[in-house]
Amino acid sequence: MRGKVLCLLGPTGAGKSEAALALADRFGGAIINFDSRQVYRDLPITTAQPSAEEQARCPHLLYGFLASGEALSAWSYAALAKKAITDVLKTGGTPILVGGTGLYLRALLEGMSPIPAVPEDVRLSLTEAWQERGPEEMHARLRAVDPTYAARIHPHDRQRVTRALEVFTATGKPLSEWHADNIGALELPCLKMGIRMDKDALHRRLARRIETMLEQGALSEVEQALKNCQDPDAPGLTGIGCAELAAHLRGNMRMVDATWTWLVNTKAYAKRQTTWFKKDAAVHWFDAADVAGMLTLAEPWLHG
């Protein structure tokens, strides 16, 4: 599949949705979400998903499709996003990735294996075993369960030997098989444009956005989401905004404190997002209001 992909990234609340719609209007685009909170079906207000009016302007993909009790790993996201991009290109449209979850974007653009987390007790056990048994015996143990991977590494490569044994012990599946299930990097050109905003202006915007969410019914939305999913630790219910409102609904926090904590946590999250994306030298940065600049950059790149 040939084609090019636009990507609009930046911290939460900076104005990505507005700019994305302008890009979609100009280039016949479809917007594809890469925000890990906006995938949840029961929380469109609290996670600031595009409104019905916005979604009516162009196709929006990977928004609000997941139940609160389900998790979406970066590997799983990358697989879904690749399919969405392919489907958009088949229609002759321009895929426009929009979001702020850096790990999702990295998994899509650079590839990732779907290896689950290894429990801490497994790590500790194998660290002790290495110290007691030594490299030769640990490598022999690896050869017995994963000869393909063991053949690639030196017996004294402690990090790789123990990592492979950790994965097999935790999952029952050899590391070489996990690697075979790798979602490869997106093999399409991708123009990354970032939206930046003065910190004070962003903080004011975030405060107004939380006020608007509450006016639109965020508290009732979270209350209903808690009824739909009985697990208080469900992935969809532990994100910023939902967690604070859920604490209030359970009687653990006054509403004024929940709102304040929501804002504080959102500011901290925006700072982490900004730090993550600033490390990427490939990002072209624009002020939020400079939609014309984004269009000027994107048009010759897409058609060149």
C-alpha positions in Angstrom: 0.0 0.0 0.0 1.4 3.3 -1.1 0.6 6.7 0.5 1.6 9.2 3.1 0.4 9.8 6.7 0.0 13.1 8.5 0.5 13.1 12.3 -0.6 15.9 14.7 0.7 15.5 18.2 1.1 17.5 21.4 -0.1 17.8 25.0 -3.7 17.4 26.0 -5.9 20.4 25.6 -3.5 22.2 23.2 -6.0 22.3 20.3 -5.1 19.3 18.2 -8.7 18.5 17.3 -9.3 21.9 15.7 -6.2 21.7 13.7 -6.8 18.1 12.6 -10.2 19.1 11.3 -8.7 21.9 9.2 -6.2 19.4 7.8 -8.9 16.9 7.1 -11.0 19.6 5.3 -8.1 20.6 3.0 -6.8 17.1 2.2 -9.9 14.9 2.3 -8.6 13.2 5.4 -9.8 10.7 8.0 -8.7 11.3 11.6 -7.2 8.3 13.5 -6.9 8.5 17.2 -3.7 7.7 19.1 -4.9 8.8 22.6 -5.0 6.0 25.1 -8.0 7.4 27.0 -10.2 8.4 24.1 -10.6 4.8 23.0 -13.2 4.2 25.9 -16.8 4.0 24.9 -18.4 5.0 28.2 -16.4 8.2 28.7 -16.6 10.5 25.6 -17.0 13.7 27.7 -14.4 12.9 30.4 -11.8 11.9 27.9 -12.5 14.9 25.6 -13.4 12.9 22.5 -14.4 14.8 19.4 -18.1 15.9 19.5 -20.8 14.4 17.3 -20.6 17.6 15.2 -16.9 17.3 14.7 -17.1 13.6 13.9 -19.7 14.4 11.2 -17.2 16.6 9.3 -14.9 13.7 8.4 -14.4 10.0 9.3 -13.0 9.5 12.9 -11.5 6.1 13.7 -10.4 4.4 16.9 -12.5 6.6 19.2 -14.9 5.3 21.8 -14.9 1.7 20.8 -13.5 -0.1 23.9 -15.3 -1.2 27.1 -14.0 0.2 30.3 -12.9 -3.2 31.6 -10.6 -3.8 28.6 -7.0 -2.7 28.2 -5.4 -1.7 25.0 -1.7 -2.3 24.8 0.6 -0.3 22.5 1.1 -3.5 20.4 -2.7 -4.0 20.0 -3.1 -0.3 19.2 -0.5 -0.5 16.5 -2.2 -3.4 14.9 -5.6 -1.6 14.8 -4.0 1.7 13.6 -2.2 -0.1 10.7 -5.5 -1.5 9.5 -7.2 1.9 9.9 -4.5 3.6 7.9 -4.7 0.9 5.2 -8.5 1.3 5.0 -8.3 5.1 4.6 -5.7 4.8 1.9 -7.8 2.3 0.0 -10.5 5.0 -0.2 -8.1 7.6 -1.5 -8.2 9.5 1.7 -5.3 11.0 3.8 -4.8 9.3 7.2 -4.3 11.9 9.9 -3.0 10.5 13.2 -4.1 12.7 16.1 -3.3 12.3 19.8 -0.9 12.5 22.7 0.0 9.0 23.7 3.7 8.8 22.7 4.0 5.1 23.3 1.1 4.3 21.0 2.7 6.4 18.2 6.1 4.8 18.7 4.7 1.3 18.6 3.0 2.2 15.3 5.9 4.0 13.6 8.7 1.9 14.9 7.1 -1.5 15.6 6.7 -3.5 18.8 6.5 -7.1 20.0 3.4 -7.9 22.1 5.4 -9.2 25.1 3.4 -8.8 28.4 5.0 -7.5 31.6 7.0 -9.9 33.7 6.0 -10.2 37.4 8.6 -8.9 39.8 8.8 -12.3 41.7 9.8 -14.0 38.4 12.6 -11.4 37.9 13.9 -11.9 41.4 13.8 -15.6 41.2 15.8 -15.7 38.0 18.3 -13.1 39.3 19.0 -15.4 42.3 19.2 -18.4 40.0 21.9 -16.8 37.8 23.9 -15.9 40.9 23.6 -19.5 42.3 23.9 -21.5 39.0 26.1 -19.4 36.8 25.9 -18.5 33.1 26.5 -22.0 31.6 23.7 -23.7 33.4 21.3 -20.8 32.8 22.1 -20.8 29.1 21.5 -24.5 29.1 18.2 -24.0 30.7 17.3 -21.5 28.0 18.4 -23.9 25.2 15.9 -26.4 26.6 13.0 -24.1 26.3 13.9 -21.7 23.5 16.8 -23.2 21.4 16.2 -20.7 18.5 16.8 -17.7 20.7 19.6 -19.4 22.7 21.5 -20.0 19.5 21.7 -16.3 18.9 23.3 -15.1 22.2 26.4 -15.8 24.1 26.0 -17.8 27.3 27.6 -15.0 29.3 25.1 -12.4 28.0 23.3 -12.2 31.4 20.8 -9.6 30.4 19.5 -11.4 27.3 19.6 -14.9 28.8 17.6 -13.9 31.9 15.2 -11.8 29.9 14.4 -14.8 27.7 14.0 -17.0 30.7 11.8 -14.4 32.4 9.4 -14.2 29.4 9.2 -18.0 29.1 8.6 -18.4 32.8 5.9 -15.7 32.9 4.1 -16.7 29.7 4.9 -20.2 28.8 5.9 -19.0 25.4 9.5 -18.7 24.1 10.8 -15.2 23.4 11.6 -16.2 19.8 7.9 -16.9 19.2 6.9 -13.5 20.7 9.4 -11.8 18.3 7.8 -13.7 15.4 4.5 -12.0 16.3 6.1 -8.5 16.1 4.1 -5.7 14.6 6.6 -4.1 12.2 7.1 -0.4 11.7 4.7 1.5 9.6 6.5 1.5 6.2 4.9 4.8 5.0 6.2 8.3 5.1 4.9 10.2 8.1 5.0 14.0 8.6 4.9 14.8 12.3 3.5 18.2 13.3 3.4 19.3 16.9 1.2 21.9 18.6 2.8 24.0 21.3 1.3 26.5 23.6 2.6 28.8 26.3 2.4 27.0 29.7 0.2 29.6 31.3 -2.2 29.7 28.3 -2.4 25.9 28.3 -3.2 25.8 32.0 -6.0 28.3 31.6 -7.3 26.3 28.7 -7.2 23.1 30.7 -9.1 24.7 33.6 -11.8 25.9 31.2 -12.0 22.6 29.5 -12.6 20.8 32.9 -15.4 23.3 33.7 -17.0 22.6 30.3 -16.8 18.9 30.8 -18.6 19.1 34.1 -21.2 21.4 32.6 -21.7 18.8 29.8 -22.3 16.0 32.3 -18.9 14.4 33.1 -19.9 13.5 36.6 -23.1 11.6 35.5 -21.0 10.0 32.7 -18.5 8.6 35.2 -21.3 7.5 37.6 -22.9 5.5 34.7 -19.5 4.1 33.7 -19.0 2.8 37.2 -22.4 1.1 37.1 -21.5 -0.5 33.7 -18.2 -1.9 35.0 -18.1 -3.2 38.5 -14.2 -3.3 38.7 -13.0 0.0 40.3 -9.5 -0.7 38.9 -10.6 -1.3 35.4 -8.3 0.3 32.8 -11.0 2.7 31.5 -11.9 4.0 35.0 -8.4 4.8 36.3 -7.5 7.6 33.9 -7.2 11.3 34.8 -10.6 12.8 35.3 -12.5 9.6 35.8 -10.4 8.6 38.8 -11.0 11.9 40.6 -14.7 12.0 39.9 -15.0 8.3 40.9 -13.3 9.1 44.2 -15.9 11.9 44.8 -18.8 9.5 43.9 -17.5 7.0 46.4 -17.5 9.6 49.1 -13.7 9.8 49.4 -13.2 13.4 48.1 -15.2 16.6 48.1 -16.2 17.8 44.6 -14.1 20.9 44.9 -11.1 18.8 45.8 -11.8 16.3 43.0 -12.0 19.1 40.4 -8.7 20.7 41.7 -6.9 17.3 41.7 -8.2 16.6 38.2 -6.7 19.9 37.0 -3.4 19.3 38.8 -3.0 15.8 37.4 -3.9 17.1 33.9 -1.3 19.8 34.0 1.3 17.2 35.1 0.3 14.9 32.3 0.5 17.7 29.7 4.1 18.4 31.0 5.1 14.7 30.6 3.6 14.6 27.1 5.5 17.8 26.1 8.8 16.4 27.5 8.3 13.1 25.5 7.6 14.8 22.2 10.3 17.4 22.5 12.9 14.6 22.3 11.7 13.8 18.7 13.8 15.9 16.3 11.5 14.9 13.4 8.6 17.0 14.8 7.8 20.3 13.2 6.4 22.6 15.9 3.6 25.2 15.4 1.6 27.5 17.6 -1.9 26.3 18.1 -3.4 29.1 16.0 -1.0 28.6 13.1 -3.2 26.3 11.1 -2.1 28.1 7.9 1.5 27.2 8.7 0.6 23.5 9.1 -1.3 23.5 5.8 1.6 25.2 4.0 4.0 22.6 5.3 1.7 19.6 4.6 0.5 20.4 1.1 3.8 20.2 -0.9 4.9 17.3 1.3 1.8 15.3 0.5 1.9 16.0 -3.2 5.6 16.0 -3.7 
